[in-house]
């Protein structure tokens, strides 16, 4: 049973500002602890001139929630919703490793993904911090059971929201987030879809081919038992997956070999799981301009939105 705890939020309103615009047109306000909770959408390109006149802007609400996993540990989640309309579904982002920054889901907020997806598809867009990242209780367990339970707690939170059909919730994980999300798909059967970007699905094979630094991190966070490898290897659980899967992978990925995506897609197909494999001419991080042509039609089939213009 997921327990829902503290929520911080800033509501929708208008405000006048005279300066402080960033180049991307966003202004972040804080809850006092340094975490920005507000995306501000420009109503006029003139605001980028930074002239000392008041510019009316619209505040799009982003809320921060502290919920609990089954074991009582805290899980941090951020959520955005387009104002004024009933959401047509929800998407949950699961971040990857963050090169020592450990920002968790805050990084997804800062990059504007919650705003883009919530407004563009008229859905709830959320992001969860893995254990040991952001304000989620640690320690990190390298995509293991604690991380998977944190994602499941976040999905349960979304399912409790009014108007959200579980069949229209999409789970989207990148890198470490893809490893854990693929395993969550073996445990949560009623998702609308699962999108996996830059993941590995045979954890032992990935360990054997990884750099010494990654192997050390896996040994420290997960251990090297056969049970630890199996608990992070969706390839050996494909018969338990019921949701359709979209796999995104760069052909030149030097962290997660493209063969991992190809073998996993073939195994899913053999298990009669609906799967789409999209490969790109890039490395581990797939550029947004590459993704747009694949993600947009795929998500529209799930959410069937009235697409808003930007």
PyMOL commands that set and color helices and strands:
alter all, ss='L'
color gray80, all
select helices_A, chain A and resi 45-49+106-110+113-121+145-159+166-168+176-185+203-209+212-221+226-230+234-240+258-270+288-303
alter helices_A, ss='H'
color red, helices_A
select strands_A, chain A and resi 3-8+14-17+38-41+55-68+74-81+90-94+124-128+169-174+193-197+245-250+275-280
alter strands_A, ss='S'
color yellow, strands_A
deselect
rebuild
show_as cartoon
